Amino acid sequence: MNISEVSRRSGLTAATLRFYEEKGLIRSVGRDARQRVFGADVMERLALIALGRAAGFSLQEIGVMLHADGAGPRVDRGMLLAKADELDRNIRQLKAVRDGLRHAAECPESSHLDCPVFQRLMRAASVGEFAALPATAGTGLARPEKRSRTGS
């Protein structure tokens, strides 16, 4: 397949394909006139690269997995577990941020700066501790209870 066909099938630009080739992630098998030509395995390799990118792996990390033993792609299970743990941490952090935004949107205080939960969220954000905040009910991050205006 020439580079135009690979680009069309993969949805990647020719520039991206040339960049991947420069980084050693894919390789052309020759040229047809002035265009690079790729083997049949290039689509599978591009799918592996896309999957790795979607999981948050860097191109360097993907390259290590694609060339682990020289015989072809080999997935390092330890790298996968480490990435899954990293994603778990990111999910916890995003849940805490989401819950903080929901609380701020629904907080019954007249000013968010008067809200103790919002104050705690600001402190956590200022020192990068959102990941340490559990985003579950009963932690102060759940939706606030509505206070009555009569004080009861």
N, C-alpha and C positions, 0 to 999 in steps of 0.2 A: 504494500500500500504506500502511495506517496504521501507526503506530509499534508497535502490538501485533504485527502480522503480521511486520514487519521484525525485531522482537525474537525472535519465535518461530523464524523462518527462520535468523537469524544466530547465535542462541544468546547474544546480548548483551542486557544489561538495558536497559530504557527509559532509565534514568539514564545509562548509557554512551552511548547514542545521542544523548541530549540534550547530553551533554558534547562528543561529537564534533561535533555541530552548532554548539555554542558556539565551538569551536576552529576552525570553518570547514572541517573535513574532509569533512563531508557537509552537504547542505542539504535542507530540506523544501520541498515545492512548494506547500504550503498547509495548510489544516486541514479536517477533517471533524468537525463538532461541536467537541469540545474536544481532539481528538487530531491530532497532526502527521501529515501525509501525505507520503510520499516517492515519487520517481519510480522508474522501472524500473532506472535505473543505480545505485541505492544499494547493491544487493547486490554488484555488481562493485567499487565503491569500498570497501566493507567488507572484501571479500576482499583488496584491495590493502593496506589498512591492516593486516589480520591478517598478511599476508606480511611487510610492513615491520617489524611488531613482532617477529615470529618471528626476523627477521634481526638484531634489536637496534637498529633505527632508533628514534629518539625520535619522539614525535608531531609535534614541530616540523619535524624532517627529513622526515617523511612528508608533512606539509602543504606543504613546499616542492616536493616532487616532484608532488604532486597538483595544484598550482596554478602550475607552472613557467611556462606561457605563457598561461594563462587559457583555453586551448582544451580542457583536459582533462589527464588524467594524462600526465606525461612523465618517464621514468626518466632520471636523471642518471647516466650510466655512470661518471663519475669518483667519484661518491658510492658507487656499488656496489663499485668496485674498492677504495676506501679502507675500506669496511666489510668486504670480504673479507680485506684485509690485517689489520685489527683482529681478525677472527675467527681468523685463522691464529695471531696472537700469543696470543690467549686459549686456543686449543687447545694450543699449546706449553706454556703455563703450567699448564693443567689436567693435561696428561700428566706434567709434572714433579711436580706434587702427587700424582697417582695413583701414580706410581712410588715416591715417597717414602713414601706410606702402605703400599704393598706391602712395601717394604724394612723399614719399622718392624714390620710384622706378622710378617715372616719372619726378622728379623735374629738371628743366632746369639749375639750379645753378651748377657751376663746383664743388662746395663742399656743402654737405648738411648743414654744419655748417654756410654757408653764407645765407642760406634760412631763411627768417623771419618766415614762416609757420613752418618749421622744428624746429626752435628755440623755438617757442611757444609750440609745441608739447612736446619737451624735458622738458621745464619748467613744463608743466602740468603733465607729467609722473613723474617727480622728486618729486612732492608734492602730488601725488595720486589723481589728479584732472581730469583724463580722463573721469570719469563719468559725469563731469560737462560740458564737451565739446559737443555741439550739433553736430551730424554727418550728417548734411544736406547741400545741395548745398547753396552757398552764405555765408558760415561761415568761409571760409578760409581752410576748410578741403576738399573741393571738388577738383577734379583734377585740377592741375595748368594749366593756359593758357601757351601755348608755346610762348616764347619770340623770336623775330627774332634776329639773330646774328649781324645784322647791327645796332641795337639799335633803330629801328623805331617802 
